Amino acid sequence: MLTKIYPDTKNIEGIYNDMHANYSEDTNEHTPTLKDVVVDPEHRFCTFICVMMAIFNQLVGVNTINLYSTSIFQKMIDEGSTMFVTPEVAGIFVGASGFVGAFLANFNVYFMTRRQVFVGGHFLMMVFIFLTVIFLNDNNGNSCLLCITALNIVFQGTNGGCFWVYTGEIG
């Protein structure tokens, strides 16, 4: 697992030994306070990264798409689009795709580096949101459903689930 966290490091055993020694020692170090994690240079960068990841996590807009997906699909059908399912069933597909992505996150955390997970995840989400907008404007319901479910799978498989793993690792 350390090779996934430190992919460019050759001395993984040394890192492991240092970590083991730090956890084995009886230290009297205090737990950092809120002021420490915001002001202290030792903790400030990690705090900044976690806050920025949380902001980007919310700016993706996947929650808005999930909440209004049935309305989006109904409006497309009202405007003449055809879909192979009803808007209600399309909403079920959207919800199920979140579950599929959360399941896949278990494997992404193990087999991919954190950089691949977060940068690749944001790139793929950008592509799927862009395609969703194109298909919405083109009134293509089936392709729109495909892109929204793909967006959900990518979000839950990368940033949605892995964010919590990463904050625990650097905390």
C-alpha positions as a Markdown table, in Angstrom:
| # | Residue | x | y | z |
|---|---|---|---|---|
| 1 | Met | 0.0 | 0.0 | 0.0 |
| 2 | Leu | 2.9 | 2.4 | 0.6 |
| 3 | Thr | 4.0 | 2.0 | -3.0 |
| 4 | Lys | 0.6 | 3.4 | -4.0 |
| 5 | Ile | 1.0 | 6.4 | -1.6 |
| 6 | Tyr | 4.7 | 7.0 | -2.5 |
| 7 | Pro | 5.0 | 5.8 | -6.1 |
| 8 | Asp | 8.3 | 7.6 | -6.9 |
| 9 | Thr | 10.1 | 6.4 | -3.7 |
| 10 | Lys | 12.7 | 3.7 | -4.0 |
| 11 | Asn | 13.1 | 3.2 | -0.2 |
| 12 | Ile | 9.7 | 1.9 | 0.8 |
| 13 | Glu | 11.1 | -0.3 | 3.5 |
| 14 | Gly | 12.8 | 2.7 | 5.1 |
| 15 | Ile | 9.6 | 4.6 | 5.1 |
| 16 | Tyr | 7.8 | 1.6 | 6.7 |
| 17 | Asn | 10.5 | 1.4 | 9.4 |
| 18 | Asp | 10.2 | 5.1 | 10.1 |
| 19 | Met | 6.5 | 4.8 | 10.4 |
| 20 | His | 6.7 | 1.7 | 12.6 |
| 21 | Ala | 9.3 | 3.5 | 14.9 |
| 22 | Asn | 7.0 | 6.5 | 15.2 |
| 23 | Tyr | 4.0 | 4.5 | 16.2 |
| 24 | Ser | 6.0 | 2.3 | 18.5 |
| 25 | Glu | 7.6 | 5.1 | 20.5 |
| 26 | Asp | 5.8 | 6.4 | 23.6 |
| 27 | Thr | 5.6 | 10.0 | 22.7 |
| 28 | Asn | 4.2 | 12.9 | 24.7 |
| 29 | Glu | 3.3 | 14.9 | 21.6 |
| 30 | His | 0.0 | 16.7 | 21.7 |
| 31 | Thr | -2.8 | 16.4 | 19.1 |
| 32 | Pro | -2.7 | 19.4 | 16.9 |
| 33 | Thr | -5.4 | 22.0 | 17.7 |
| 34 | Leu | -7.5 | 23.8 | 15.0 |
| 35 | Lys | -5.1 | 26.7 | 15.2 |
| 36 | Asp | -2.1 | 24.4 | 14.7 |
| 37 | Val | -3.5 | 22.8 | 11.5 |
| 38 | Val | -4.4 | 26.2 | 10.0 |
| 39 | Val | -1.3 | 28.2 | 11.1 |
| 40 | Asp | 1.6 | 25.8 | 11.7 |
| 41 | Pro | 3.7 | 25.2 | 8.6 |
| 42 | Glu | 3.9 | 21.5 | 9.4 |
| 43 | His | 0.2 | 21.0 | 9.0 |
| 44 | Arg | -0.9 | 23.9 | 6.9 |
| 45 | Phe | -0.3 | 22.4 | 3.4 |
| 46 | Cys | -2.2 | 19.2 | 4.3 |
| 47 | Thr | -5.1 | 21.3 | 5.5 |
| 48 | Phe | -5.1 | 23.4 | 2.4 |
| 49 | Ile | -5.1 | 20.3 | 0.1 |
| 50 | Cys | -8.0 | 18.7 | 2.0 |
| 51 | Val | -10.0 | 21.9 | 1.9 |
| 52 | Met | -9.4 | 22.4 | -1.8 |
| 53 | Met | -10.3 | 18.8 | -2.5 |
| 54 | Ala | -13.6 | 19.2 | -0.5 |
| 55 | Ile | -14.4 | 22.4 | -2.5 |
| 56 | Phe | -13.7 | 20.7 | -5.9 |
| 57 | Asn | -15.6 | 17.7 | -4.7 |
| 58 | Gln | -18.7 | 19.9 | -4.2 |
| 59 | Leu | -18.2 | 22.1 | -7.3 |
| 60 | Val | -18.5 | 19.1 | -9.6 |
| 61 | Gly | -22.3 | 19.5 | -9.4 |
| 62 | Val | -23.1 | 15.8 | -9.3 |
| 63 | Asn | -25.5 | 16.3 | -6.4 |
| 64 | Thr | -27.5 | 18.8 | -8.5 |
| 65 | Ile | -27.7 | 16.4 | -11.4 |
| 66 | Asn | -28.7 | 13.5 | -9.2 |
| 67 | Leu | -31.5 | 15.5 | -7.5 |
| 68 | Tyr | -33.0 | 16.9 | -10.7 |
| 69 | Ser | -32.3 | 14.0 | -13.1 |
| 70 | Thr | -35.9 | 12.9 | -13.2 |
| 71 | Ser | -37.0 | 16.4 | -14.0 |
| 72 | Ile | -34.3 | 16.8 | -16.6 |
| 73 | Phe | -35.4 | 13.6 | -18.4 |
| 74 | Gln | -39.1 | 14.5 | -18.1 |
| 75 | Lys | -38.4 | 17.9 | -19.7 |
| 76 | Met | -36.5 | 16.3 | -22.5 |
| 77 | Ile | -39.4 | 13.9 | -23.2 |
| 78 | Asp | -41.9 | 16.9 | -23.1 |
| 79 | Glu | -39.7 | 18.6 | -25.7 |
| 80 | Gly | -39.9 | 15.6 | -28.0 |
| 81 | Ser | -36.9 | 13.5 | -27.1 |
| 82 | Thr | -37.3 | 9.7 | -27.0 |
| 83 | Met | -35.8 | 7.5 | -24.4 |
| 84 | Phe | -35.8 | 3.7 | -24.0 |
| 85 | Val | -37.0 | 4.1 | -20.4 |
| 86 | Thr | -39.4 | 6.4 | -18.5 |
| 87 | Pro | -37.9 | 9.4 | -16.6 |
| 88 | Glu | -38.6 | 7.6 | -13.3 |
| 89 | Val | -36.7 | 4.5 | -14.4 |
| 90 | Ala | -33.9 | 6.7 | -15.7 |
| 91 | Gly | -33.7 | 8.2 | -12.2 |
| 92 | Ile | -33.2 | 4.7 | -10.9 |
| 93 | Phe | -30.4 | 4.1 | -13.3 |
| 94 | Val | -28.8 | 7.3 | -12.1 |
| 95 | Gly | -29.0 | 6.2 | -8.5 |
| 96 | Ala | -27.7 | 2.7 | -9.3 |
| 97 | Ser | -24.8 | 4.1 | -11.1 |
| 98 | Gly | -23.7 | 5.8 | -7.8 |
| 99 | Phe | -23.7 | 2.4 | -6.2 |
| 100 | Val | -21.6 | 0.9 | -9.0 |
| 101 | Gly | -19.1 | 3.8 | -8.7 |
| 102 | Ala | -18.8 | 3.4 | -4.9 |
| 103 | Phe | -18.2 | -0.3 | -5.4 |
| 104 | Leu | -15.4 | 0.4 | -8.0 |
| 105 | Ala | -13.8 | 2.9 | -5.6 |
| 106 | Asn | -12.6 | 0.0 | -3.5 |
| 107 | Phe | -10.4 | -1.1 | -6.4 |
| 108 | Asn | -9.4 | 2.4 | -7.5 |
| 109 | Val | -7.9 | 3.1 | -4.1 |
| 110 | Tyr | -5.8 | 0.0 | -4.2 |
| 111 | Phe | -4.7 | -0.1 | -7.9 |
| 112 | Met | -4.3 | 3.6 | -8.7 |
| 113 | Thr | -2.1 | 6.3 | -7.3 |
| 114 | Arg | -3.9 | 9.2 | -5.6 |
| 115 | Arg | -2.8 | 11.5 | -8.5 |
| 116 | Gln | -4.4 | 9.2 | -11.0 |
| 117 | Val | -7.6 | 9.0 | -9.0 |
| 118 | Phe | -8.1 | 12.7 | -8.4 |
| 119 | Val | -6.7 | 14.3 | -11.6 |
| 120 | Gly | -8.0 | 11.5 | -13.9 |
| 121 | Gly | -11.4 | 11.6 | -12.1 |
| 122 | His | -11.8 | 15.4 | -12.5 |
| 123 | Phe | -10.8 | 15.2 | -16.1 |
| 124 | Leu | -13.3 | 12.4 | -16.9 |
| 125 | Met | -16.0 | 14.2 | -14.9 |
| 126 | Met | -15.3 | 17.3 | -17.0 |
| 127 | Val | -15.7 | 15.3 | -20.2 |
| 128 | Phe | -19.0 | 13.7 | -19.1 |
| 129 | Ile | -20.5 | 17.0 | -17.9 |
| 130 | Phe | -19.5 | 18.6 | -21.3 |
| 131 | Leu | -21.1 | 15.7 | -23.2 |
| 132 | Thr | -24.2 | 15.9 | -21.0 |
| 133 | Val | -24.7 | 19.6 | -21.9 |
| 134 | Ile | -24.2 | 18.8 | -25.6 |
| 135 | Phe | -26.8 | 16.0 | -25.5 |
| 136 | Leu | -29.2 | 18.1 | -23.5 |
| 137 | Asn | -29.0 | 20.9 | -26.1 |
| 138 | Asp | -29.4 | 18.2 | -28.9 |
| 139 | Asn | -32.4 | 16.7 | -27.0 |
| 140 | Asn | -30.8 | 13.3 | -27.1 |
| 141 | Gly | -32.2 | 11.6 | -24.0 |
| 142 | Asn | -30.5 | 8.2 | -24.2 |
| 143 | Ser | -27.0 | 9.7 | -24.7 |
| 144 | Cys | -27.7 | 12.2 | -21.9 |
| 145 | Leu | -28.7 | 9.3 | -19.6 |
| 146 | Leu | -25.5 | 7.4 | -20.6 |
| 147 | Cys | -23.3 | 10.5 | -19.8 |
| 148 | Ile | -25.1 | 11.2 | -16.5 |
| 149 | Thr | -24.7 | 7.6 | -15.3 |
| 150 | Ala | -21.0 | 7.6 | -16.5 |
| 151 | Leu | -20.5 | 10.9 | -14.5 |
| 152 | Asn | -22.0 | 9.3 | -11.4 |
| 153 | Ile | -19.8 | 6.2 | -11.8 |
| 154 | Val | -16.6 | 8.3 | -12.2 |
| 155 | Phe | -17.5 | 10.6 | -9.4 |
| 156 | Gln | -18.2 | 7.9 | -6.9 |
| 157 | Gly | -15.3 | 5.8 | -8.1 |
| 158 | Thr | -12.7 | 8.5 | -7.8 |
| 159 | Asn | -13.3 | 11.8 | -5.9 |
| 160 | Gly | -16.5 | 10.8 | -4.1 |
| 161 | Gly | -15.2 | 7.9 | -2.2 |
| 162 | Cys | -11.4 | 8.3 | -2.4 |
| 163 | Phe | -11.6 | 11.8 | -0.8 |
| 164 | Trp | -12.3 | 10.3 | 2.6 |
| 165 | Val | -9.5 | 7.8 | 2.2 |
| 166 | Tyr | -7.0 | 10.5 | 1.3 |
| 167 | Thr | -7.9 | 12.8 | 4.2 |
| 168 | Gly | -7.4 | 9.9 | 6.6 |
| 169 | Glu | -4.0 | 9.1 | 5.1 |
| 170 | Ile | -2.6 | 12.6 | 5.4 |
| 171 | Gly | -4.3 | 13.3 | 8.8 |
